[in-house]
Every structure is written in structure tokens, then in C-alpha cells.
Amino acid sequence: MKREIPYKTYLSEEELPKSWLNLKAFMPEQHAPFLNPATGEPCTAEDLEHVFCKECVKQELNSADKLIPIPDGVRSFLRTFRPSPIVRAYFLEKELNTPAEIYYKFEGNNTSGSHKLNSAAAQAYYAKEQGLESITTETGAGQWGTALSMAAAFYGLKLSVYMVKVSSEQKPYRREVMRTYGADVVPSPSNTTEAGRKILKEFPGTGGSLGCAIAEAVEMAQQTPNCRYVLGSVLDHVLLHQSVIGLESKTALDKFGVYPDTVIGCAGGGSNFGGLIAPYMAERLQGKNETEFIAAEPASCPSMTRGKYAYDFCDSAKITPLAKMYTLGSGFMPSPDHAGGLRYHGMSPVLSKLRDDSYIKPVALKQTDVFAAAVRFARCEGILPAPESAHAILAACNEAEECRRTGRKKVILFGLTGTGYFDLAAYKSYNEGTLKDFVPTDADLEKGFASLPKA
Ligand SMILES: *Cc1c(COP(=O)(O)O)cnc(C)c1O
């Protein structure tokens, strides 16, 4: 007989993964290489090391090693907020009256409130090991900036966060958390960089954009001695660091003999989803399971459901390497959807390749439906989810309701990436009935596709 499965399962600190799982080493074919936008040639390690930390570049280009050891110095920081719990969503199952078993991995139990701290930890550690004094980054909604502030404080690095100006005005408390951890928060565009000054001159009074914030952060990193830029999603090494989510999930579920039929995550740049699915996708690629993988994205920014699989810039300032990925075009202007962390024009090259090879099924969800699922979940499971995470909740509910109709007892695992305490303006709008859906028309998408670089 199967053991009674507890509501919440925590692993011990000793069970924290000792290695990351490098999904790329299991893929029969690799994604196309990054291209240097200046030459059109594949990026060399040297090209990338001008911008990113050495060890991260090594990981970025590593498709050989299945397991990559997590340094003790990273594990000691991970211990302060991991392992994270696996929850059997008994109350959501009851609410949905479904025969399905639903589990979720909760990544919101740290001060930054999301999974992003997993990669911030590794990237800040490697920056320190390399002897750097400072790092820079950009943040839109603020989760990544907060996570990196915590990691920079832990390892003793200076950090400048270029925060999209409208966000820094809309979310003054996020900004204050970052400052409390010692980060210098610069509303972007700013006059601290050439890129910022240029935009300010052209568009005085602009609220800024993620592309502009990236351009400022990269410029600052390149102009400051002993400084590098770090990125919170999309890149292969970020997915690698996030594999702790999937590895812990698997260790916990294996104890109960539970194996998911369906794994679901929300997808912005793809890092949490890539990390959650890693061990199960690795087994799928070895023919050991028939697990289904569902990536939930906002209908307002539908890169995997309606985008093109093409080379594109990773940022709208067009200064980062070109990546082959599902993309809406770096010039795509996402509507003001509240899931800020999912408003990215592209998608991780690893996930894009898996999607193109039909291993991943993407779904696009409307934000009014997403918030309805968030509220339903909060009222029965207690946790107030981030709007991004609520995309995974809705996709899981949809699967569970399908099970109710068919009587199938599927095992569903989804990633609950964070909490929504800083998203109360969005909840307010939902509660007052003023939340709107934005779904781009084909003509809107064409405008974005027109910004794709010519082959
Ligand atoms: C940033 C963020 C996401 C999306 O990022 P990915 O790289 O796609 O994982 C999802 N949920 C939360 C709470 C976030 O902060």
C-alpha cells in the first residue's frame, strides 16, 4: 500500500542537491549557437566573457556534463532558504472535485519572494570567486533585482540595479527592499550611461523599458573595471541553476513512489520551467517516461504559442548576442499585463529547441482567467500567488478539470514560483472588476516580427 502522502514535505538540508542537472547533455540535438551581432559568427567564450562571469560562460557553453557540482560556497547560501517544500494540494483537489493528484513546488518562501534567488546565489558567488568588485543588472517588476540584492549582500559585492522607471515609481517598496540589502537602484533611463542619456534626450519624460534598462546595465558593466553584468533568466546557465527546483521535487516525490504524468510551469524567459522539468525531461529524452510538459504563458505575450522560431536579439536595445528562440521580435511591445515577469519577447533557447522538437506543449492564458484561478487557489490553499505563478495554477486547474470529465487519475506537478505581496495593485484591479485582457492581433504581432534581424 502507498504511504499516506503528507500535505507538505520538506527535505533535510543534507538532501539539498549536490549537483545541478544540465538538461542540454541529455538532448539529442543542441540549440543553435549564440551569434555575435557584429560578425554574425558563433559567439566564442571570449566574446561572452566581456559581459558575463567566466564560470557562467563555461556553463553556458557546456553541453557535455550531465551533472555539474554545486560549489560548497553556493550550497551554504542555498541552505538559508532551501530546500523548498513540495505540497500535495489536497484542498485544491477537493475544490476542483478532481480524481487527479496535484502537487506543487513552492519557491516563494524567501524574502525576495521567488525562485530567482537560486540563480542569483550562483551568479553572485562566481562573480566573487572571479575577484570582481561589482555587478550590474536590470529589473522590470523587481523580483530579480531583489533576489540579486540579497545574493550580492551575502557575498559582499557592490550591485547597481537599473530599474525600469515606471516600475520603480509603481513599486517603491520593492526598491526599498533592494536598497536595504545594499543595492544602488537607478531608475532607467538615467543619465549615468550613454544609452540612458540618448533615450532621455530623444524621449524626455519616458517611463523606460526593459530593453533600455538592459542596455544601461551592460554599458555600466563594460565601462566599470572589475564589473560584470548578470541576467536572471533565458540563458542556459540560469536554467542550470534552477534545476535545484526539479531535483528537489523528484527526490521528495520519489520517496512516496509518485511520478508526474504532467509537469506544468509558467514561462517568461523559461528559467523556472526549465529548472522544474529538468530531471523529468532528462528521463523523457532517454525514453524512460511519457510525461507531458506544459508551459503556461500570458496571451498578451505569447512567444511560444504564436511566436517565430528564429534568431533574435535577447534585448530590445539589440546589443546582446543573437539567440535562436521562439520570439515575438525584440521590438514587440507587450501590453501592460500584470504578470511583469512573463512579459519577455523571447524564450530560453533550450526550451525553444524542446518546443520545436514537440517535447513541450505551450498554452496561452488570459489574465482575467489567471487572476480568477489565483483567487480560487489563495482561498483554499492559503498562499497568495504571484500573477506569474498563477498562470501555472490555471493550467494545472484546467488539466485537473479535464481529469474530472474523463475520470483519469493523473498526477500533476506544477511550479508555484512566488508570492504576490508586491502585486496588490493588480489584485485590486481584479477585485474591482477593472482588470482587462490584452490579446495582440496578428497585425500587432507582425509589427514585432518586422523587428527580427534579417538572416
Ligand atoms: C521572473 C518570474 C517568473 C518568470 O521567469 P522565468 O525565467 O520564466 O522563470 C515567474 N514567476 C515569478 C514569481 C517570477 O518572479
The ligand as a Gaussian input file, in Angstrom:
#p B3LYP/6-31G(d) Opt

LIG

0 1
 C       10.531000      36.175000     -13.040000
 C        9.421000      35.343000     -12.587000
 C        8.858000      34.350000     -13.426000
 C        9.282000      34.130000     -14.845000
 O       10.631000      33.911000     -15.073000
 P       11.183000      32.590000     -15.729000
 O       12.596000      32.863000     -16.030000
 O       10.358000      32.262000     -16.911000
 O       11.057000      31.531000     -14.694000
 C        7.859000      33.563000     -12.917000
 N        7.397000      33.727000     -11.662000
 C        7.897000      34.658000     -10.828000
 C        7.328000      34.796000      -9.468000
 C        8.933000      35.489000     -11.267000
 O        9.434000      36.407000     -10.439000

